């Protein structure tokens, strides 16, 4: 068989599905002026909060060629982690905390990168002389707009990628290649008049449709934000201690997503589906590291995690947690101690 660009693309798609990816598309590695302008506006408005790396490598984010000038095409990929259970089931629980679906299984960085590398190795072997680079989330790569450009979905009003067949539950990855692969047509926006995701946000993190102010986002506040969370957002955190699924969970397109499509490594660990606040508040550093070995949660450290659990305890109204919370007011970490004081006052004022 002659390896034309079209046949290579079809072979890549077939191989990607065989590796466990749910969707695969192709985009140009060149700069998109509109995409760059939107990124600059978002950064200029300070919506990235303390994520300084977003601005520090702006030139690399403008386009794949800004990061790797030799790149000609982008292979955009998505891997399903659709949950079998309702991500909102524990809303309002006074004894259990909520962990975002994506963090209940193995660390997606490791799982997705391993399969991306396998696909990239196959491509280099299939097309001698081709070069590739693989990326999963930690590099200055705009996976969501690239995914839209590659036709695998569109960026919804919540700014996450939405697939018409897999909903919002997709881990994204990208392979940059020196091959010239015909780009797909950008996916058409199919949000229509729906605003379910916007209305579901507990902290009003969307100043307008298709715009996210990370400084108000619960995922940012519980994961990326260091130090004390501003008091105006603490009640909105509810019992969410790592990430937030609300805007994804209410998306109507998720009715097409099936848990059977998810990779087994993403199946939730039983102890993380409905963790008890009392057990999480008792974690010391060693206990935290042991519980979250192999989990993306491990990267935020015990102190930030317990800080989040204390906000959840303060919101719970569960006076059975009073003794544990009071003990943590003497925690060596000042942010944890302050969060404990806040939670203690909330619990004591609860009748």
FENUR-V219963 format. One record per backbone hydrogen bond with DSSP energy under -0.5 kcal/mol. NH is the residue of the N-H (numbers start at 1). CO is the residue of the C=O. If there is no record, write none. Layout:
# FENUR-V219963
nh | co
NH | CO
NH | CO
This chain:
# FENUR-V219963
nh | co
4 | 2
8 | 4
9 | 5
10 | 6
11 | 7
12 | 8
13 | 9
14 | 10
15 | 11
16 | 12
17 | 13
18 | 14
19 | 15
20 | 17
21 | 16
22 | 78
23 | 78
25 | 76
26 | 150
27 | 74
29 | 72
32 | 62
33 | 31
36 | 32
37 | 33
38 | 34
39 | 35
40 | 36
41 | 37
42 | 38
43 | 39
44 | 40
45 | 41
46 | 43
47 | 42
49 | 46
51 | 48
52 | 50
54 | 51
55 | 51
55 | 52
56 | 52
57 | 53
58 | 55
60 | 57
61 | 57
62 | 58
63 | 59
65 | 29
66 | 63
67 | 63
67 | 64
68 | 64
71 | 68
72 | 177
73 | 177
74 | 27
75 | 175
76 | 25
76 | 74
77 | 173
78 | 23
79 | 171
81 | 169
87 | 85
89 | 86
91 | 88
93 | 90
97 | 275
98 | 239
100 | 242
103 | 100
104 | 101
106 | 265
107 | 294
110 | 107
111 | 107
112 | 108
113 | 109
114 | 110
115 | 111
116 | 112
117 | 113
118 | 114
119 | 115
120 | 116
121 | 117
122 | 118
123 | 119
124 | 120
125 | 121
126 | 122
127 | 123
128 | 126
130 | 127
133 | 176
135 | 174
138 | 136
141 | 139
143 | 141
146 | 142
147 | 143
148 | 144
149 | 145
150 | 146
151 | 148
152 | 147
153 | 147
154 | 162
156 | 154
156 | 160
159 | 156
162 | 154
163 | 167
167 | 163
169 | 166
170 | 168
171 | 79
173 | 77
174 | 135
175 | 75
176 | 133
177 | 73
178 | 131
181 | 179
184 | 26
187 | 148
187 | 153
194 | 191
199 | 195
200 | 196
201 | 197
201 | 198
204 | 201
207 | 205
208 | 211
210 | 157
211 | 208
213 | 205
214 | 47
214 | 212
216 | 213
217 | 214
221 | 217
222 | 218
223 | 219
224 | 219
224 | 220
225 | 220
233 | 230
234 | 230
234 | 231
235 | 231
237 | 233
237 | 234
238 | 234
238 | 235
240 | 237
241 | 98
241 | 239
242 | 98
248 | 245
249 | 245
250 | 246
251 | 248
254 | 251
255 | 252
256 | 253
257 | 254
261 | 258
262 | 259
263 | 80
266 | 263
267 | 264
269 | 104
272 | 269
273 | 269
273 | 270
274 | 270
277 | 95
279 | 276
280 | 276
281 | 277
282 | 278
283 | 280
288 | 284
289 | 285
290 | 286
291 | 287
292 | 288
293 | 290
295 | 292
298 | 292
298 | 295
299 | 296
300 | 297
301 | 298
304 | 300
305 | 301
306 | 302
307 | 303
308 | 304
309 | 305
310 | 306
311 | 307
312 | 308
313 | 309
314 | 310
315 | 311
316 | 312
316 | 313
317 | 313
319 | 317
321 | 318
322 | 319
325 | 321
326 | 322
327 | 323
328 | 324
329 | 326
330 | 327
331 | 328
334 | 332
337 | 333
338 | 334
339 | 335
340 | 336
341 | 337
342 | 338
343 | 339
344 | 340
345 | 341
346 | 342
347 | 343
348 | 344
349 | 345
350 | 347
351 | 349
